Amino acid sequence: DKKRSHKIAFSYNFKKIIYDLSSNDSKKIFLNTDIIYIASNHSSHIHYLKFFEKLKSKIYVEKPIVTNWDDYNVLKKLNIKDRLFTGFNRPNSRFINIVFNKINQLKYTNNLNLSFFIIGHKIDSSHWYRNKNEGTRICGNLSHWIDLSLLFLQNNKSRFNFLDINIVYSNNKFSDENIIINFISPNNDLINIFFSVKDDPFEGVTELIKFHRSDLNVTIDNFKYMKINDNNNIYKYRNFYKDAGHRNTVWKPFIKIKINDNWEHVLLSTKLILFIADMIKNNENNKRFFIEE
């Protein structure tokens, strides 16, 4: 979109706008580019990942990485795993890092309960998220919390070779909103994602996160406030602005030390997101997701 391109170029003082990636002029620029950000519509991400694979640049790609299984199979074969950064924000937020540190300090293992209550934007049937190639709102929105759920399990050192997935529908016009998605692991970990869409929230996407494991009890209120009850000690945290990790995530490729995203986690997270998106498309309620399949 040329109008939007010029608007963002003016806002950030960009030096050049390229419309034709295959031109000799653009190829010269890309060869000398340190970092590339892919922030196009979801289904086009794999096209750009393939296009930039042969360069040495760091590559940041917004979530979701891909929106279908054919693109996932292409992703697996790309030589980008040592320089890939993904747009999953929450793991890079201050609050989530504090919680993960608390979990890692626990000397014994135990199952966890985790709940997300998310109020999302209302989008109509003409919105590009509704395009059949874009992977539903599971890829477009809920991928954030599906990815974060896996990280909670991994930080908790939960061992699982499958997850039982249960989806409760509200018989709404769109099957990918006003739903509840439950995960149950063989270790009896229980995760709940409630995605509520009624109208456009005044403050944007709003979320309440509750985590409970043994004597560790955490409440995160829209990434502005957090309360931790840890072994009868209460800790309270506050952010002046909502910090869901976006700034830190976007900034990561500029940090000189090597901190690219874990490739195995990227693949597993993408598989789970696509699996749930398929369940939504097929209106399925219960299914078992196998890690190795």
Secondary structure, 3 states (H helix, E strand, C coil): CHHHHHHHHHHHCCCCCCCCCCCHHHHHHHHCCCEEEECCCHHHHHHHHHHHCCCCCEEEECCCCCCCHHHHHHHHHCCCCCCEEECCCHHHCHHHHHHHHHHHHCCCCCCCEEEEEEECCCCCCCCHHHCCCCCHHHHHHHHHHHHHHHHHHHHCCCCCCEEEEEEEECCCCCCCCCEEEEEECCCCCEEEEEEECCCCCCCCCEEEEEEEECCEEEEEECCCEEEEEECCEEEEEECCCCCCCHHHHHHHHHCCCCCCCCHHHHHHHHHHHHHHHHHHHCCCCEEEEECCC
